[in-house]
Every structure is written in C-alpha cells, then in structure tokens.
Amino acid sequence: MKKYYTILALLLISVYCQAQSPEQNLKNAMGDLNKVKRIVKVFGMVNSTETFTDQSKVINGFSDLMIQVFGDKGKHARSAVGMIALPMNMAVEIEMIVEVEN
C-alpha cells in the first residue's frame, strides 16, 4: 500500500516566520527526506490583488526548489491560484501531497 502525507502550509509558514527551510520542515514532518518517493501534487495559493494574474509564475519558484532538492522525484502536478487574503498576511501558502516509503 502506498503511503502519502499531505503537508498543509507547513513549508512556507516556517519561511514566513524565518524558522527553517522548506525542506527542513518536510523532514520534520516525515522524519527523513530519504523516504520521499515523489512529490505528487502541489497546490499554491498566492496572496493577490484582483488585477494580479501571475500566480503560476510565483509558484514556479517552489516547484523549481522541489526539483532542485529531490531531482526527478520532485517533479509534480501543480495548481496555482490567487487568494484575496491568507493567514497571517502571508504572501504564499503551499499544500502538497508527498508519497513516501514505508
């Protein structure tokens, strides 16, 4: 049976608070980054005005980071949307599904 984790906003909240890197928070949530089989899906929410339409370009940076950290295992499906407001006035919130080894 495949094992998946959904990491909700965990990654970029820490960056916002300047606590740890995104990959360190993923490691904290899972215990070991070597368990990552693949990044399945990323859902990026960008704090936007009604006239801003480049949300996908903002989330490209996160996608590029996951590929840089995990190589081919970091390639994923992705959605990017604009939001009128995000918690703590964050610029970006990320939800992602990660397949991990048992």
Rosetta silent file (secondary structure, phi, psi, omega in degrees, C-alpha in Angstrom):
SEQUENCE: MKKYYTILALLLISVYCQAQSPEQNLKNAMGDLNKVKRIVKVFGMVNSTETFTDQSKVINGFSDLMIQVFGDKGKHARSAVGMIALPMNMAVEIEMIVEVEN
SCORE:     score description
SCORE:     0.000 S_00000001
   1 L     0.000  134.336  177.846    0.000    0.000    0.000 S_00000001
   2 L   -73.515  145.910  179.295    1.305    3.460   -0.900 S_00000001
   3 E  -116.501  127.012 -178.441    1.772    5.892    1.928 S_00000001
   4 E  -121.701  147.902  170.988    1.070    9.583    1.354 S_00000001
   5 E  -119.405  140.241  170.437    1.480   12.650    3.515 S_00000001
   6 E  -106.584  119.455 -179.089   -0.355   15.872    2.969 S_00000001
   7 E  -101.817  109.616 -174.561    1.750   18.785    4.110 S_00000001
   8 E   -99.762  109.102  172.109   -0.567   21.735    4.663 S_00000001
   9 L    58.624    0.178 -175.541    1.036   25.149    4.634 S_00000001
  10 H   -61.502  -37.572 -171.954    3.802   23.792    6.836 S_00000001
  11 H   -70.031  -52.691 -173.457    6.575   24.714    4.471 S_00000001
  12 H   -84.751  -16.995  172.452    6.038   28.360    3.804 S_00000001
  13 H   -61.459  -41.431 -178.958    4.727   29.274    7.239 S_00000001
  14 H   -67.560  -36.813  177.717    8.202   28.500    8.544 S_00000001
  15 H   -65.293  -40.768  177.894    9.814   30.589    5.829 S_00000001
  16 H   -59.297  -42.570 -179.885    7.451   33.429    6.732 S_00000001
  17 L   -83.910   -1.658 -179.663    8.494   33.088   10.369 S_00000001
  18 L    57.339   36.333 -178.197   12.136   32.627    9.291 S_00000001
  19 L   -87.121  -55.384 -176.206   12.339   29.476   11.388 S_00000001
  20 L  -148.718  169.106  177.948   13.581   26.797    8.983 S_00000001
  21 L   -76.614  159.471  177.874   13.912   25.995    5.305 S_00000001
  22 H   -56.593  -42.874 -178.774   11.032   24.307    3.419 S_00000001
  23 H   -68.169  -29.985  176.740   12.970   21.061    3.074 S_00000001
  24 H   -67.963  -38.047  177.467   13.771   21.075    6.822 S_00000001
  25 H   -68.296  -36.193  175.339   10.056   21.350    7.635 S_00000001
  26 H   -63.834  -42.597  177.731    9.271   18.480    5.288 S_00000001
  27 H   -61.910  -42.491  178.615   11.968   16.448    7.046 S_00000001
  28 H   -62.028  -38.189 -178.723   10.483   17.370   10.446 S_00000001
  29 H   -71.677  -34.778 -174.240    7.028   16.248    9.309 S_00000001
  30 H  -103.805  -23.028 -178.835    8.226   12.939    7.835 S_00000001
  31 L   100.813  -33.708 -175.684   11.340   12.128    9.833 S_00000001
  32 L  -160.593  121.633 -179.828   13.686   11.550    6.880 S_00000001
  33 H   -66.716  -20.902  178.127   13.854   13.147    3.427 S_00000001
  34 H   -68.847  -13.984  177.323   15.265    9.898    2.024 S_00000001
  35 H   -78.553  -12.431 -178.301   11.790    8.382    2.494 S_00000001
  36 E   -68.083  118.778  173.992   10.382   10.673   -0.214 S_00000001
  37 E   -86.533  -39.040  177.020    9.430    8.581   -3.245 S_00000001
  38 E  -171.940  155.130  169.254    7.980   11.559   -5.097 S_00000001
  39 E   -87.645  118.934 -174.230    6.207   14.862   -4.749 S_00000001
  40 E   -84.442  -53.881 -174.507    2.739   14.045   -6.100 S_00000001
  41 E  -149.564  142.713  175.049    0.912   17.378   -6.161 S_00000001
  42 E  -122.540  133.108  174.001    1.451   20.970   -5.091 S_00000001
  43 E  -119.061  111.908 -177.559   -1.367   23.458   -4.558 S_00000001
  44 E  -106.458  129.611  177.844   -0.058   27.013   -4.283 S_00000001
  45 E  -113.048  124.737 -175.483   -2.140   29.910   -3.004 S_00000001
  46 E  -113.151  125.496  176.100   -0.793   33.396   -3.681 S_00000001
  47 E   -65.338  116.551 -169.316   -1.979   36.459   -1.767 S_00000001
  48 L  -138.418  154.597  167.838   -3.079   38.668   -4.684 S_00000001
  49 L   -83.427  169.502 -178.094   -4.882   41.782   -5.705 S_00000001
  50 L   -69.126  -17.301 -179.113   -7.721   41.394   -8.183 S_00000001
  51 L   -97.713   -7.835 -179.932   -5.509   42.610  -11.045 S_00000001
  52 L   -80.988  127.527 -175.910   -2.522   40.290  -10.375 S_00000001
  53 L  -127.865   14.026 -177.472   -2.571   37.310  -12.754 S_00000001
  54 L  -104.981   35.691 -179.970    0.915   35.769  -12.481 S_00000001
  55 H   -57.247  -39.579 -178.979    0.225   33.319   -9.652 S_00000001
  56 H   -62.563  -34.878  178.365    1.686   30.450  -11.668 S_00000001
  57 H   -67.179  -35.248  178.239    4.992   32.302  -12.012 S_00000001
  58 H   -64.981  -45.848 -177.125    5.158   32.748   -8.233 S_00000001
  59 H   -73.655  -19.958  174.466    4.597   29.024   -7.600 S_00000001
  60 H   -54.786  -36.832  179.532    7.171   28.140  -10.281 S_00000001
  61 H   -61.081  -41.575  178.008    9.830   29.100   -7.728 S_00000001
  62 H   -68.158  -42.878  178.258    8.567   26.497   -5.272 S_00000001
  63 H   -59.911  -43.841  178.651    8.309   23.854   -7.993 S_00000001
  64 H   -61.637  -38.981  178.251   11.868   24.611   -9.074 S_00000001
  65 H   -63.518  -43.275  179.919   13.053   24.248   -5.461 S_00000001
  66 H   -63.162  -37.470  177.549   11.400   20.822   -5.098 S_00000001
  67 H   -70.192  -37.761  177.741   13.103   19.646   -8.307 S_00000001
  68 H   -64.398  -40.266 -177.985   16.419   21.079   -7.118 S_00000001
  69 H   -76.469  -44.130 -170.960   16.117   19.271   -3.764 S_00000001
  70 H  -108.353   -2.079 -177.741   14.630   15.937   -4.958 S_00000001
  71 H    65.670 -140.217 -178.831   15.660   15.704   -8.627 S_00000001
  72 H   -60.926  -28.137  178.249   13.169   13.767  -10.776 S_00000001
  73 H   -66.990  -17.095 -179.539   11.286   12.743   -7.616 S_00000001
  74 H   -87.131   -7.442  178.190   10.468   16.440   -7.149 S_00000001
  75 L   -72.461  137.230 -169.437    8.525   16.747  -10.423 S_00000001
  76 L  -152.564  163.452  168.088    4.818   17.063   -9.645 S_00000001
  77 E   -75.769  154.593 -174.442    1.339   18.065  -10.745 S_00000001
  78 E  -153.751  146.169  171.408    0.529   21.585   -9.686 S_00000001
  79 E  -128.709  145.900  176.563   -2.195   24.172   -9.275 S_00000001
  80 E  -136.836  128.376 -179.256   -1.713   27.858   -8.537 S_00000001
  81 E  -134.719  158.961  175.143   -4.497   30.241   -7.550 S_00000001
  82 E   -95.210  143.376  178.223   -4.860   33.777   -6.273 S_00000001
  83 E  -125.540  145.365  179.027   -6.420   34.492   -2.883 S_00000001
  84 L   -71.795  -27.839  177.960   -7.775   37.768   -1.555 S_00000001
  85 L  -158.060  150.035  175.980   -6.180   37.043    1.859 S_00000001
  86 L  -129.121  157.527 -179.728   -4.054   34.371    3.539 S_00000001
  87 H   -55.403  143.027  179.094   -3.461   33.635    7.242 S_00000001
  88 H    55.674   22.994 -179.609   -1.022   35.979    8.981 S_00000001
  89 H    56.104   32.296  178.095   -0.989   38.021    5.760 S_00000001
  90 L   -63.082  152.270  177.003    1.448   35.504    4.216 S_00000001
  91 L   -77.161  -37.061 -175.255    2.416   36.046    0.605 S_00000001
  92 E  -142.867  141.008  172.032    2.153   32.349   -0.315 S_00000001
  93 E  -125.850  137.404 -177.262    0.660   29.207    1.217 S_00000001
  94 E  -121.043  134.876  168.693    1.536   25.735   -0.071 S_00000001
  95 E  -119.998  133.256  178.041   -0.307   22.435    0.282 S_00000001
  96 E  -143.157  152.363  177.111    1.405   19.375   -1.109 S_00000001
  97 E  -109.601  126.859 -176.943    0.977   15.635   -1.270 S_00000001
  98 E  -121.037  127.106  173.577    4.146   13.582   -0.878 S_00000001
  99 E   -87.872  130.309 -178.472    4.449    9.832   -1.489 S_00000001
 100 E  -125.957  156.703  175.926    6.831    8.238    0.995 S_00000001
 101 L   -76.998  149.771  177.916    8.310    4.793    1.508 S_00000001
 102 L   -70.422    0.000    0.000    7.020    2.720    4.411 S_00000001
